[in-house]
Amino acid sequence: MTVIAMTREMGTLGKDVAHGIAVELGLGLVHHELVRKEIAGRMEIEPSDVHRFLEGTPSLWDRWKIDEQRLSRYTREEMLELADRDNVLIRGWGAPYLLKDVPHVIRVRVCAPIAFRVNEMMKRLNIQDPNAARREIERNDAAHTRAMRSFFDADWEHPLNYHMVLNTGSMPVSACIDQIRLLTQNPAFERTPESRQVLTDKLIETRVSDALDEQLAPGLSGRTVDVSVASGHVKLTGTSYGNPDLAAIEKVARTVKGVASVDSEIIHVDPPYMG
């Protein structure tokens, strides 16, 4: 059972590394297009809308109709569900950072020097202007940085977020594939009941937050309630204003698949007088 989370960086040949290791190990390869389509369906918008938002080129209409927090939660849930299937390689969408606490998930960054990336993009786009290729790479990197900071408050370039960082500018794709394969054979990345529970708890946490946001009024939503999960036991904390039905919050949480119990420590506070 193997789960690999890999970055998606323009012009690094990362897609070739991902394809090669997926074929060699018989893994399902999850492209960003598939995830984008699934998330767009849940949000009842077009996949192109999600693409523009995440690539940093949304229109004013996109910004108005896309709930960024909802998009973040749906992305989290989709990544966790994919990882829970096993024998999969997930490329992009913040998967390495989102799954960093799951012991059996191997996190890999494939990178390359900017000169290498520019040359690769010139070949891919069939252009002769290195400045144009560089601008496209920088635009893509900037959008990726914004999305990672907004969704996960993470620095996607930091090496400590990965088990392995591979530079395709100094080693061939075949060597990168060999290194990842060797890592998958290490017992440290075997799936255990304990590591599976970590993944399950993260999935329950995300689903409870989604349920609170979708089924309750804004004042009682997952945005004002913090959710933590340990072995299926849910703990709710936070502050609620107005006249909330706190029992309704617990009831919604209990309906989520996998929840063993719910402990609520939500504090009710009367709203200040607004004169």
KAKA-V159138 format. One line per field, one symbol per residue. phi: phi as a letter, one per 40 degrees, with the letter a starting at -180 (. if undefined). psi: psi as a letter, one per 20 degrees, with the letter a starting at -180 (. if undefined). Layout:
phi=???
psi=???
This chain:
phi=.bbbbbcbbcgbgcccccccccccbgccbccccccdcccccccfbcdcccdccccgbccccdcccccccccccccdcccccccccgfabbbgggddcdccccdcccbbbbbacccccccccccccfbbcccccccccccccccccccccccbfbcccccccbcabbbccbacdcccccccdcccccdcbccbdccccdccccccdcccccccccbbcdcbcccbbcbbbbfgccbbbhbbbgbcccccccccccccdgccabbbbcbcbccccbb
psi=oppppqrnppjijhhhgggghgghikqpooqhhgggggghghilrqhhggghghjjlqrhgghgioohhgggghggggghhghihrlqopoakjghghjhiohipppppprqqhhggggghgghilriohhgggggghggggggggghgggilqoiiphijqhpppoiiiqrghhgggggghhhiphhjqprhghhhggghhgggghgggghhhirqhijrihjpppqpokioppprapprcmqnhhhghgghhippiphrpopkpppppqqpo.
